[in-house]
């Protein structure tokens, strides 16, 4: 299952929590699509999730693993939208964090640092 999602499958961004701008580099693993984004850019963050830039779209409920600054987060895609004004086709993928597999204290510090700004 490759390629881009049809325009009708792109969901609007419906955030349950306030998110804050971030600029973090992470590795994103999407096993179902045999896809690893080695230098993904996390663009916003909240206690319950994050969003990252991606060259491809992923369906809602796709399982992802996010590794960032010593923490490993397990989550699900909640929305994907095409990034406006990008020079190349790019998507913003919103992820709800389901559990923290490693580095819970590191994750809490990252969230606090970004929420304080």
C-alpha positions in Angstrom: 0.0 0.0 0.0 2.1 3.0 -1.2 1.6 6.4 -2.6 -0.5 9.3 -1.4 -3.9 9.3 0.1 -6.7 10.7 -2.0 -7.6 14.3 -1.1 -10.9 13.1 0.3 -9.1 11.0 2.9 -7.2 13.9 4.4 -8.7 14.9 7.7 -8.9 18.4 9.2 -6.8 19.0 12.3 -9.0 18.4 15.4 -6.8 18.7 18.5 -8.1 17.6 21.9 -5.3 19.5 23.7 -3.4 22.7 23.1 -0.2 22.0 21.1 2.9 24.1 21.1 5.3 24.8 18.3 8.4 22.6 18.4 11.4 22.0 16.2 12.7 18.6 17.1 14.4 15.9 15.0 12.9 12.4 15.5 13.0 9.0 13.9 9.6 7.8 12.9 9.0 4.1 12.2 5.8 3.0 10.5 6.1 -0.8 10.4 2.9 -1.4 8.4 4.3 0.6 5.5 7.9 -0.6 5.9 8.8 3.1 6.3 11.4 4.8 8.5 11.7 8.6 8.4 15.2 9.0 9.9 15.3 12.8 10.2 11.6 13.7 10.6 10.9 17.2 11.9 8.5 17.4 14.8 6.6 20.6 14.4 4.3 20.7 17.4 3.9 18.9 20.7 1.5 18.4 23.6 1.1 16.1 26.6 -0.9 13.6 24.5 0.7 13.9 21.1 2.8 15.5 18.4 2.8 16.3 14.8 5.6 15.8 12.3 6.3 16.6 8.6 6.3 13.7 6.2 6.8 13.2 2.5 3.8 10.8 2.5 0.4 10.6 4.1 -0.7 7.8 6.4 -4.2 6.6 7.2 -5.8 7.3 10.5 -5.1 4.6 13.2 -1.7 3.7 11.6 0.7 2.6 14.4 3.9 4.6 14.7 7.0 4.6 16.9 8.6 7.9 17.5 12.2 8.1 18.9 13.3 11.5 20.0 16.1 12.7 22.3 16.2 9.4 24.3 12.5 8.6 24.6 10.5 6.1 22.6 6.8 6.8 22.1 4.2 4.4 20.7 1.2 6.0 19.1 -1.4 6.2 16.3 -2.0 8.6 13.5 -5.0 10.7 14.2 -4.9 13.1 11.2 -3.0 13.8 8.1 -3.2 17.0 6.1 -1.3 18.4 3.2 1.1 21.1 4.1 0.2 24.4 2.4 2.8 26.4 0.6 5.5 23.7 0.7 7.8 23.7 -2.2 7.3 19.9 -2.5 4.3 17.7 -1.6 4.5 17.3 2.2 2.1 16.3 4.9 1.6 17.2 8.6 0.9 13.9 10.5 -0.7 14.2 13.9 0.0 11.4 16.3 -1.8 10.6 19.6 0.7 9.0 22.0 -0.7 5.8 23.5 2.3 4.9 25.7 5.9 5.8 26.4 8.1 2.7 26.0 11.3 4.4 27.1 12.3 7.8 28.6 9.0 8.9 30.3 10.9 11.6 32.3 12.6 12.9 29.1 9.2 13.2 27.4 7.7 15.1 30.3 10.7 17.5 30.3 10.3 18.0 26.5 6.6 18.8 26.8 7.2 21.1 29.8 10.0 23.0 27.9 7.8 23.6 24.9 4.6 24.4 26.8 6.5 27.1 28.8 7.6 29.0 25.7 
